[in-house]
């Protein structure tokens, strides 16, 4: 998969867990696919 930033073929899809908000309104979203590049480290 080509990186959209540097154009190299070192990008891959990673799944991450992110949390939004804080306290009782904390929302955790799991398995968000992000494009991660090992060349420029963009995601
Ligand atoms: Zn890149």
mmCIF file of the protein (N, C-alpha, C, O) and its ligand, coordinates in Angstrom:
data_MODEL
# 
_entry.id   MODEL 
# 
loop_
_entity.id 
_entity.type 
_entity.pdbx_number_of_molecules 
1 polymer     1 
2 non-polymer 1 
# 
_entity_poly.entity_id                      1 
_entity_poly.type                           'polypeptide(L)' 
_entity_poly.nstd_linkage                   no 
_entity_poly.nstd_monomer                   no 
_entity_poly.pdbx_seq_one_letter_code       
;(UNK)(UNK)(UNK)(UNK)(UNK)(UNK)(UNK)(UNK)(UNK)(UNK)(UNK)(UNK)(UNK)(UNK)(UNK)(UNK)
(UNK)(UNK)(UNK)(UNK)(UNK)(UNK)(UNK)(UNK)(UNK)(UNK)(UNK)(UNK)(UNK)(UNK)(UNK)(UNK)
(UNK)(UNK)(UNK)(UNK)(UNK)(UNK)(UNK)(UNK)(UNK)(UNK)(UNK)
;
_entity_poly.pdbx_seq_one_letter_code_can   XXXXXXXXXXXXXXXXXXXXXXXXXXXXXXXXXXXXXXXXXXX 
_entity_poly.pdbx_strand_id                 A 
# 
loop_
_entity_poly_seq.entity_id 
_entity_poly_seq.num 
_entity_poly_seq.mon_id 
_entity_poly_seq.hetero 
1 1  UNK n 
1 2  UNK n 
1 3  UNK n 
1 4  UNK n 
1 5  UNK n 
1 6  UNK n 
1 7  UNK n 
1 8  UNK n 
1 9  UNK n 
1 10 UNK n 
1 11 UNK n 
1 12 UNK n 
1 13 UNK n 
1 14 UNK n 
1 15 UNK n 
1 16 UNK n 
1 17 UNK n 
1 18 UNK n 
1 19 UNK n 
1 20 UNK n 
1 21 UNK n 
1 22 UNK n 
1 23 UNK n 
1 24 UNK n 
1 25 UNK n 
1 26 UNK n 
1 27 UNK n 
1 28 UNK n 
1 29 UNK n 
1 30 UNK n 
1 31 UNK n 
1 32 UNK n 
1 33 UNK n 
1 34 UNK n 
1 35 UNK n 
1 36 UNK n 
1 37 UNK n 
1 38 UNK n 
1 39 UNK n 
1 40 UNK n 
1 41 UNK n 
1 42 UNK n 
1 43 UNK n 
# 
loop_
_struct_asym.id 
_struct_asym.entity_id 
A 1 
B 2 
# 
loop_
_chem_comp.id 
_chem_comp.type 
_chem_comp.mon_nstd_flag 
UNK 'L-peptide linking' . 
ZN  non-polymer         . 
# 
_pdbx_entity_nonpoly.entity_id   2 
_pdbx_entity_nonpoly.name        ? 
_pdbx_entity_nonpoly.comp_id     ZN 
# 
_pdbx_nonpoly_scheme.asym_id         B 
_pdbx_nonpoly_scheme.entity_id       2 
_pdbx_nonpoly_scheme.mon_id          ZN 
_pdbx_nonpoly_scheme.ndb_seq_num     1 
_pdbx_nonpoly_scheme.pdb_seq_num     101 
_pdbx_nonpoly_scheme.auth_seq_num    101 
_pdbx_nonpoly_scheme.pdb_mon_id      ZN 
_pdbx_nonpoly_scheme.auth_mon_id     ZN 
_pdbx_nonpoly_scheme.pdb_strand_id   A 
_pdbx_nonpoly_scheme.pdb_ins_code    . 
# 
loop_
_atom_site.group_PDB 
_atom_site.id 
_atom_site.type_symbol 
_atom_site.label_atom_id 
_atom_site.label_alt_id 
_atom_site.label_comp_id 
_atom_site.label_asym_id 
_atom_site.label_entity_id 
_atom_site.label_seq_id 
_atom_site.pdbx_PDB_ins_code 
_atom_site.Cartn_x 
_atom_site.Cartn_y 
_atom_site.Cartn_z 
_atom_site.occupancy 
_atom_site.B_iso_or_equiv 
_atom_site.pdbx_formal_charge 
_atom_site.auth_seq_id 
_atom_site.auth_comp_id 
_atom_site.auth_asym_id 
_atom_site.auth_atom_id 
_atom_site.pdbx_PDB_model_num 
ATOM   1   N  N  . UNK A 1 1  ? 0.840   -1.202 0.000  1.00 0.00 ? 1   UNK A N  1 
ATOM   2   C  CA . UNK A 1 1  ? 0.000   0.000  0.000  1.00 0.00 ? 1   UNK A CA 1 
ATOM   3   C  C  . UNK A 1 1  ? 0.873   1.250  0.000  1.00 0.00 ? 1   UNK A C  1 
ATOM   4   O  O  . UNK A 1 1  ? 1.795   1.365  0.808  1.00 0.00 ? 1   UNK A O  1 
ATOM   5   N  N  . UNK A 1 2  ? 0.588   2.179  -0.899 1.00 0.00 ? 2   UNK A N  1 
ATOM   6   C  CA . UNK A 1 2  ? 1.409   3.373  -0.994 1.00 0.00 ? 2   UNK A CA 1 
ATOM   7   C  C  . UNK A 1 2  ? 1.018   4.407  0.054  1.00 0.00 ? 2   UNK A C  1 
ATOM   8   O  O  . UNK A 1 2  ? -0.159  4.607  0.354  1.00 0.00 ? 2   UNK A O  1 
ATOM   9   N  N  . UNK A 1 3  ? 2.029   5.047  0.594  1.00 0.00 ? 3   UNK A N  1 
ATOM   10  C  CA . UNK A 1 3  ? 1.806   6.118  1.545  1.00 0.00 ? 3   UNK A CA 1 
ATOM   11  C  C  . UNK A 1 3  ? 1.288   7.350  0.814  1.00 0.00 ? 3   UNK A C  1 
ATOM   12  O  O  . UNK A 1 3  ? 1.783   7.706  -0.256 1.00 0.00 ? 3   UNK A O  1 
ATOM   13  N  N  . UNK A 1 4  ? 0.303   7.984  1.396  1.00 0.00 ? 4   UNK A N  1 
ATOM   14  C  CA . UNK A 1 4  ? -0.255  9.175  0.753  1.00 0.00 ? 4   UNK A CA 1 
ATOM   15  C  C  . UNK A 1 4  ? 0.630   10.395 0.955  1.00 0.00 ? 4   UNK A C  1 
ATOM   16  O  O  . UNK A 1 4  ? 0.473   11.394 0.253  1.00 0.00 ? 4   UNK A O  1 
ATOM   17  N  N  . UNK A 1 5  ? 1.549   10.328 1.896  1.00 0.00 ? 5   UNK A N  1 
ATOM   18  C  CA . UNK A 1 5  ? 2.395   11.489 2.181  1.00 0.00 ? 5   UNK A CA 1 
ATOM   19  C  C  . UNK A 1 5  ? 3.707   11.407 1.412  1.00 0.00 ? 5   UNK A C  1 
ATOM   20  O  O  . UNK A 1 5  ? 4.067   12.348 0.705  1.00 0.00 ? 5   UNK A O  1 
ATOM   21  N  N  . UNK A 1 6  ? 4.420   10.303 1.540  1.00 0.00 ? 6   UNK A N  1 
ATOM   22  C  CA . UNK A 1 6  ? 5.731   10.223 0.908  1.00 0.00 ? 6   UNK A CA 1 
ATOM   23  C  C  . UNK A 1 6  ? 5.718   9.373  -0.358 1.00 0.00 ? 6   UNK A C  1 
ATOM   24  O  O  . UNK A 1 6  ? 6.694   9.374  -1.109 1.00 0.00 ? 6   UNK A O  1 
ATOM   25  N  N  . UNK A 1 7  ? 4.619   8.641  -0.609 1.00 0.00 ? 7   UNK A N  1 
ATOM   26  C  CA . UNK A 1 7  ? 4.503   7.881  -1.833 1.00 0.00 ? 7   UNK A CA 1 
ATOM   27  C  C  . UNK A 1 7  ? 5.220   6.543  -1.828 1.00 0.00 ? 7   UNK A C  1 
ATOM   28  O  O  . UNK A 1 7  ? 5.156   5.813  -2.817 1.00 0.00 ? 7   UNK A O  1 
ATOM   29  N  N  . UNK A 1 8  ? 5.899   6.204  -0.745 1.00 0.00 ? 8   UNK A N  1 
ATOM   30  C  CA . UNK A 1 8  ? 6.595   4.925  -0.685 1.00 0.00 ? 8   UNK A CA 1 
ATOM   31  C  C  . UNK A 1 8  ? 5.622   3.805  -0.329 1.00 0.00 ? 8   UNK A C  1 
ATOM   32  O  O  . UNK A 1 8  ? 4.529   4.033  0.190  1.00 0.00 ? 8   UNK A O  1 
ATOM   33  N  N  . UNK A 1 9  ? 6.063   2.600  -0.625 1.00 0.00 ? 9   UNK A N  1 
ATOM   34  C  CA . UNK A 1 9  ? 5.186   1.458  -0.384 1.00 0.00 ? 9   UNK A CA 1 
ATOM   35  C  C  . UNK A 1 9  ? 5.390   0.862  0.998  1.00 0.00 ? 9   UNK A C  1 
ATOM   36  O  O  . UNK A 1 9  ? 5.345   -0.355 1.176  1.00 0.00 ? 9   UNK A O  1 
ATOM   37  N  N  . UNK A 1 10 ? 5.610   1.709  1.948  1.00 0.00 ? 10  UNK A N  1 
ATOM   38  C  CA . UNK A 1 10 ? 5.871   1.211  3.299  1.00 0.00 ? 10  UNK A CA 1 
ATOM   39  C  C  . UNK A 1 10 ? 4.723   1.510  4.245  1.00 0.00 ? 10  UNK A C  1 
ATOM   40  O  O  . UNK A 1 10 ? 4.882   1.445  5.464  1.00 0.00 ? 10  UNK A O  1 
ATOM   41  N  N  . UNK A 1 11 ? 3.582   1.832  3.692  1.00 0.00 ? 11  UNK A N  1 
ATOM   42  C  CA . UNK A 1 11 ? 2.431   2.119  4.536  1.00 0.00 ? 11  UNK A CA 1 
ATOM   43  C  C  . UNK A 1 11 ? 1.616   0.861  4.754  1.00 0.00 ? 11  UNK A C  1 
ATOM   44  O  O  . UNK A 1 11 ? 1.535   0.001  3.877  1.00 0.00 ? 11  UNK A O  1 
ATOM   45  N  N  . UNK A 1 12 ? 1.027   0.761  5.904  1.00 0.00 ? 12  UNK A N  1 
ATOM   46  C  CA . UNK A 1 12 ? 0.171   -0.369 6.200  1.00 0.00 ? 12  UNK A CA 1 
ATOM   47  C  C  . UNK A 1 12 ? -0.960  0.085  7.111  1.00 0.00 ? 12  UNK A C  1 
ATOM   48  O  O  . UNK A 1 12 ? -0.878  1.110  7.788  1.00 0.00 ? 12  UNK A O  1 
ATOM   49  N  N  . UNK A 1 13 ? -2.001  -0.704 7.100  1.00 0.00 ? 13  UNK A N  1 
ATOM   50  C  CA . UNK A 1 13 ? -3.149  -0.384 7.938  1.00 0.00 ? 13  UNK A CA 1 
ATOM   51  C  C  . UNK A 1 13 ? -2.922  -0.967 9.329  1.00 0.00 ? 13  UNK A C  1 
ATOM   52  O  O  . UNK A 1 13 ? -2.655  -2.157 9.492  1.00 0.00 ? 13  UNK A O  1 
ATOM   53  N  N  . UNK A 1 14 ? -3.035  -0.112 10.299 1.00 0.00 ? 14  UNK A N  1 
ATOM   54  C  CA . UNK A 1 14 ? -2.967  -0.555 11.687 1.00 0.00 ? 14  UNK A CA 1 
ATOM   55  C  C  . UNK A 1 14 ? -4.300  -0.274 12.337 1.00 0.00 ? 14  UNK A C  1 
ATOM   56  O  O  . UNK A 1 14 ? -5.026  0.642  11.950 1.00 0.00 ? 14  UNK A O  1 
ATOM   57  N  N  . UNK A 1 15 ? -4.603  -1.078 13.326 1.00 0.00 ? 15  UNK A N  1 
ATOM   58  C  CA . UNK A 1 15 ? -5.822  -0.805 14.083 1.00 0.00 ? 15  UNK A CA 1 
ATOM   59  C  C  . UNK A 1 15 ? -5.436  -0.293 15.460 1.00 0.00 ? 15  UNK A C  1 
ATOM   60  O  O  . UNK A 1 15 ? -4.629  -0.902 16.162 1.00 0.00 ? 15  UNK A O  1 
ATOM   61  N  N  . UNK A 1 16 ? -6.018  0.821  15.831 1.00 0.00 ? 16  UNK A N  1 
ATOM   62  C  CA . UNK A 1 16 ? -5.676  1.442  17.099 1.00 0.00 ? 16  UNK A CA 1 
ATOM   63  C  C  . UNK A 1 16 ? -6.944  1.641  17.919 1.00 0.00 ? 16  UNK A C  1 
ATOM   64  O  O  . UNK A 1 16 ? -8.064  1.588  17.410 1.00 0.00 ? 16  UNK A O  1 
ATOM   65  N  N  . UNK A 1 17 ? -6.724  1.867  19.189 1.00 0.00 ? 17  UNK A N  1 
ATOM   66  C  CA . UNK A 1 17 ? -7.823  2.190  20.095 1.00 0.00 ? 17  UNK A CA 1 
ATOM   67  C  C  . UNK A 1 17 ? -7.650  3.624  20.547 1.00 0.00 ? 17  UNK A C  1 
ATOM   68  O  O  . UNK A 1 17 ? -6.578  4.007  21.017 1.00 0.00 ? 17  UNK A O  1 
ATOM   69  N  N  . UNK A 1 18 ? -8.685  4.410  20.409 1.00 0.00 ? 18  UNK A N  1 
ATOM   70  C  CA . UNK A 1 18 ? -8.610  5.798  20.828 1.00 0.00 ? 18  UNK A CA 1 
ATOM   71  C  C  . UNK A 1 18 ? -9.723  6.108  21.806 1.00 0.00 ? 18  UNK A C  1 
ATOM   72  O  O  . UNK A 1 18 ? -10.797 5.508  21.769 1.00 0.00 ? 18  UNK A O  1 
ATOM   73  N  N  . UNK A 1 19 ? -9.444  7.049  22.673 1.00 0.00 ? 19  UNK A N  1 
ATOM   74  C  CA . UNK A 1 19 ? -10.467 7.480  23.620 1.00 0.00 ? 19  UNK A CA 1 
ATOM   75  C  C  . UNK A 1 19 ? -10.710 8.966  23.433 1.00 0.00 ? 19  UNK A C  1 
ATOM   76  O  O  . UNK A 1 19 ? -9.787  9.748  23.206 1.00 0.00 ? 19  UNK A O  1 
ATOM   77  N  N  . UNK A 1 20 ? -11.975 9.330  23.533 1.00 0.00 ? 20  UNK A N  1 
ATOM   78  C  CA . UNK A 1 20 ? -12.365 10.725 23.373 1.00 0.00 ? 20  UNK A CA 1 
ATOM   79  C  C  . UNK A 1 20 ? -13.092 11.171 24.631 1.00 0.00 ? 20  UNK A C  1 
ATOM   80  O  O  . UNK A 1 20 ? -13.778 10.381 25.278 1.00 0.00 ? 20  UNK A O  1 
ATOM   81  N  N  . UNK A 1 21 ? -12.937 12.424 24.967 1.00 0.00 ? 21  UNK A N  1 
ATOM   82  C  CA . UNK A 1 21 ? -13.615 12.959 26.139 1.00 0.00 ? 21  UNK A CA 1 
ATOM   83  C  C  . UNK A 1 21 ? -12.901 12.567 27.413 1.00 0.00 ? 21  UNK A C  1 
ATOM   84  O  O  . UNK A 1 21 ? -11.792 12.032 27.392 1.00 0.00 ? 21  UNK A O  1 
ATOM   85  N  N  . UNK A 1 22 ? -13.552 12.840 28.506 1.00 0.00 ? 22  UNK A N  1 
ATOM   86  C  CA . UNK A 1 22 ? -12.939 12.511 29.788 1.00 0.00 ? 22  UNK A CA 1 
ATOM   87  C  C  . UNK A 1 22 ? -14.034 12.262 30.818 1.00 0.00 ? 22  UNK A C  1 
ATOM   88  O  O  . UNK A 1 22 ? -15.190 12.635 30.623 1.00 0.00 ? 22  UNK A O  1 
ATOM   89  N  N  . UNK A 1 23 ? -13.650 11.631 31.903 1.00 0.00 ? 23  UNK A N  1 
ATOM   90  C  CA . UNK A 1 23 ? -14.595 11.387 32.989 1.00 0.00 ? 23  UNK A CA 1 
ATOM   91  C  C  . UNK A 1 23 ? -15.745 10.495 32.561 1.00 0.00 ? 23  UNK A C  1 
ATOM   92  O  O  . UNK A 1 23 ? -15.548 9.536  31.815 1.00 0.00 ? 23  UNK A O  1 
ATOM   93  N  N  . UNK A 1 24 ? -16.943 10.805 33.029 1.00 0.00 ? 24  UNK A N  1 
ATOM   94  C  CA . UNK A 1 24 ? -18.095 9.926  32.736 1.00 0.00 ? 24  UNK A CA 1 
ATOM   95  C  C  . UNK A 1 24 ? -18.487 9.944  31.272 1.00 0.00 ? 24  UNK A C  1 
ATOM   96  O  O  . UNK A 1 24 ? -19.250 9.088  30.825 1.00 0.00 ? 24  UNK A O  1 
ATOM   97  N  N  . UNK A 1 25 ? -17.978 10.907 30.519 1.00 0.00 ? 25  UNK A N  1 
ATOM   98  C  CA . UNK A 1 25 ? -18.325 10.960 29.104 1.00 0.00 ? 25  UNK A CA 1 
ATOM   99  C  C  . UNK A 1 25 ? -17.248 10.333 28.236 1.00 0.00 ? 25  UNK A C  1 
ATOM   100 O  O  . UNK A 1 25 ? -17.250 10.488 27.015 1.00 0.00 ? 25  UNK A O  1 
ATOM   101 N  N  . UNK A 1 26 ? -16.351 9.641  28.864 1.00 0.00 ? 26  UNK A N  1 
ATOM   102 C  CA . UNK A 1 26 ? -15.274 9.017  28.115 1.00 0.00 ? 26  UNK A CA 1 
ATOM   103 C  C  . UNK A 1 26 ? -15.822 7.970  27.153 1.00 0.00 ? 26  UNK A C  1 
ATOM   104 O  O  . UNK A 1 26 ? -16.571 7.071  27.536 1.00 0.00 ? 26  UNK A O  1 
ATOM   105 N  N  . UNK A 1 27 ? -15.437 8.111  25.928 1.00 0.00 ? 27  UNK A N  1 
ATOM   106 C  CA . UNK A 1 27 ? -15.846 7.158  24.907 1.00 0.00 ? 27  UNK A CA 1 
ATOM   107 C  C  . UNK A 1 27 ? -14.601 6.517  24.332 1.00 0.00 ? 27  UNK A C  1 
ATOM   108 O  O  . UNK A 1 27 ? -13.688 7.209  23.880 1.00 0.00 ? 27  UNK A O  1 
ATOM   109 N  N  . UNK A 1 28 ? -14.564 5.213  24.348 1.00 0.00 ? 28  UNK A N  1 
ATOM   110 C  CA . UNK A 1 28 ? -13.428 4.498  23.794 1.00 0.00 ? 28  UNK A CA 1 
ATOM   111 C  C  . UNK A 1 28 ? -13.870 3.831  22.506 1.00 0.00 ? 28  UNK A C  1 
ATOM   112 O  O  . UNK A 1 28 ? -14.842 3.076  22.482 1.00 0.00 ? 28  UNK A O  1 
ATOM   113 N  N  . UNK A 1 29 ? -13.159 4.112  21.456 1.00 0.00 ? 29  UNK A N  1 
ATOM   114 C  CA . UNK A 1 29 ? -13.461 3.495  20.165 1.00 0.00 ? 29  UNK A CA 1 
ATOM   115 C  C  . UNK A 1 29 ? -12.303 2.576  19.812 1.00 0.00 ? 29  UNK A C  1 
ATOM   116 O  O  . UNK A 1 29 ? -11.149 2.999  19.741 1.00 0.00 ? 29  UNK A O  1 
ATOM   117 N  N  . UNK A 1 30 ? -12.634 1.320  19.595 1.00 0.00 ? 30  UNK A N  1 
ATOM   118 C  CA . UNK A 1 30 ? -11.608 0.328  19.317 1.00 0.00 ? 30  UNK A CA 1 
ATOM   119 C  C  . UNK A 1 30 ? -11.558 0.019  17.830 1.00 0.00 ? 30  UNK A C  1 
ATOM   120 O  O  . UNK A 1 30 ? -12.514 0.248  17.088 1.00 0.00 ? 30  UNK A O  1 
ATOM   121 N  N  . UNK A 1 31 ? -10.422 -0.504 17.425 1.00 0.00 ? 31  UNK A N  1 
ATOM   122 C  CA . UNK A 1 31 ? -10.234 -1.002 16.066 1.00 0.00 ? 31  UNK A CA 1 
ATOM   123 C  C  . UNK A 1 31 ? -10.471 0.073  15.017 1.00 0.00 ? 31  UNK A C  1 
ATOM   124 O  O  . UNK A 1 31 ? -11.172 -0.153 14.031 1.00 0.00 ? 31  UNK A O  1 
ATOM   125 N  N  . UNK A 1 32 ? -9.882  1.245  15.236 1.00 0.00 ? 32  UNK A N  1 
ATOM   126 C  CA . UNK A 1 32 ? -9.936  2.281  14.213 1.00 0.00 ? 32  UNK A CA 1 
ATOM   127 C  C  . UNK A 1 32 ? -8.797  2.024  13.235 1.00 0.00 ? 32  UNK A C  1 
ATOM   128 O  O  . UNK A 1 32 ? -7.634  2.015  13.639 1.00 0.00 ? 32  UNK A O  1 
ATOM   129 N  N  . UNK A 1 33 ? -9.102  1.818  11.974 1.00 0.00 ? 33  UNK A N  1 
ATOM   130 C  CA . UNK A 1 33 ? -8.024  1.594  11.017 1.00 0.00 ? 33  UNK A CA 1 
ATOM   131 C  C  . UNK A 1 33 ? -7.321  2.896  10.659 1.00 0.00 ? 33  UNK A C  1 
ATOM   132 O  O  . UNK A 1 33 ? -7.952  3.864  10.234 1.00 0.00 ? 33  UNK A O  1 
ATOM   133 N  N  . UNK A 1 34 ? -6.015  2.902  10.837 1.00 0.00 ? 34  UNK A N  1 
ATOM   134 C  CA . UNK A 1 34 ? -5.235  4.072  10.462 1.00 0.00 ? 34  UNK A CA 1 
ATOM   135 C  C  . UNK A 1 34 ? -4.123  3.627  9.526  1.00 0.00 ? 34  UNK A C  1 
ATOM   136 O  O  . UNK A 1 34 ? -3.587  2.525  9.639  1.00 0.00 ? 34  UNK A O  1 
ATOM   137 N  N  . UNK A 1 35 ? -3.797  4.509  8.610  1.00 0.00 ? 35  UNK A N  1 
ATOM   138 C  CA . UNK A 1 35 ? -2.707  4.240  7.683  1.00 0.00 ? 35  UNK A CA 1 
ATOM   139 C  C  . UNK A 1 35 ? -1.402  4.688  8.336  1.00 0.00 ? 35  UNK A C  1 
ATOM   140 O  O  . UNK A 1 35 ? -1.209  5.867  8.636  1.00 0.00 ? 35  UNK A O  1 
ATOM   141 N  N  . UNK A 1 36 ? -0.526  3.734  8.545  1.00 0.00 ? 36  UNK A N  1 
ATOM   142 C  CA . UNK A 1 36 ? 0.729   4.050  9.220  1.00 0.00 ? 36  UNK A CA 1 
ATOM   143 C  C  . UNK A 1 36 ? 1.880   3.756  8.282  1.00 0.00 ? 36  UNK A C  1 
ATOM   144 O  O  . UNK A 1 36 ? 1.933   2.689  7.669  1.00 0.00 ? 36  UNK A O  1 
ATOM   145 N  N  . UNK A 1 37 ? 2.795   4.692  8.168  1.00 0.00 ? 37  UNK A N  1 
ATOM   146 C  CA . UNK A 1 37 ? 3.923   4.557  7.249  1.00 0.00 ? 37  UNK A CA 1 
ATOM   147 C  C  . UNK A 1 37 ? 5.209   4.416  8.049  1.00 0.00 ? 37  UNK A C  1 
ATOM   148 O  O  . UNK A 1 37 ? 5.487   5.225  8.933  1.00 0.00 ? 37  UNK A O  1 
ATOM   149 N  N  . UNK A 1 38 ? 5.988   3.396  7.741  1.00 0.00 ? 38  UNK A N  1 
ATOM   150 C  CA . UNK A 1 38 ? 7.252   3.187  8.457  1.00 0.00 ? 38  UNK A CA 1 
ATOM   151 C  C  . UNK A 1 38 ? 8.350   4.069  7.898  1.00 0.00 ? 38  UNK A C  1 
ATOM   152 O  O  . UNK A 1 38 ? 9.447   4.111  8.454  1.00 0.00 ? 38  UNK A O  1 
ATOM   153 N  N  . UNK A 1 39 ? 8.081   4.767  6.821  1.00 0.00 ? 39  UNK A N  1 
ATOM   154 C  CA . UNK A 1 39 ? 9.092   5.633  6.221  1.00 0.00 ? 39  UNK A CA 1 
ATOM   155 C  C  . UNK A 1 39 ? 9.008   7.052  6.763  1.00 0.00 ? 39  UNK A C  1 
ATOM   156 O  O  . UNK A 1 39 ? 10.025  7.627  7.150  1.00 0.00 ? 39  UNK A O  1 
ATOM   157 N  N  . UNK A 1 40 ? 7.807   7.623  6.796  1.00 0.00 ? 40  UNK A N  1 
ATOM   158 C  CA . UNK A 1 40 ? 7.670   8.996  7.274  1.00 0.00 ? 40  UNK A CA 1 
ATOM   159 C  C  . UNK A 1 40 ? 6.917   9.048  8.600  1.00 0.00 ? 40  UNK A C  1 
ATOM   160 O  O  . UNK A 1 40 ? 6.770   10.119 9.187  1.00 0.00 ? 40  UNK A O  1 
ATOM   161 N  N  . UNK A 1 41 ? 6.442   7.906  9.070  1.00 0.00 ? 41  UNK A N  1 
ATOM   162 C  CA . UNK A 1 41 ? 5.785   7.808  10.374 1.00 0.00 ? 41  UNK A CA 1 
ATOM   163 C  C  . UNK A 1 41 ? 4.521   8.649  10.460 1.00 0.00 ? 41  UNK A C  1 
ATOM   164 O  O  . UNK A 1 41 ? 4.110   9.066  11.542 1.00 0.00 ? 41  UNK A O  1 
ATOM   165 N  N  . UNK A 1 42 ? 3.927   8.884  9.339  1.00 0.00 ? 42  UNK A N  1 
ATOM   166 C  CA . UNK A 1 42 ? 2.636   9.544  9.373  1.00 0.00 ? 42  UNK A CA 1 
ATOM   167 C  C  . UNK A 1 42 ? 1.557   8.513  9.619  1.00 0.00 ? 42  UNK A C  1 
ATOM   168 O  O  . UNK A 1 42 ? 1.738   7.327  9.339  1.00 0.00 ? 42  UNK A O  1 
ATOM   169 N  N  . UNK A 1 43 ? 0.454   8.963  10.134 1.00 0.00 ? 43  UNK A N  1 
ATOM   170 C  CA . UNK A 1 43 ? -0.652  8.039  10.355 1.00 0.00 ? 43  UNK A CA 1 
ATOM   171 C  C  . UNK A 1 43 ? -1.965  8.779  10.171 1.00 0.00 ? 43  UNK A C  1 
ATOM   172 O  O  . UNK A 1 43 ? -3.034  8.184  10.312 1.00 0.00 ? 43  UNK A O  1 
HETATM 173 ZN ZN . ZN  B 2 .  ? 5.133   7.816  4.219  1.00 0.00 ? 101 ZN  A ZN 1 
# 
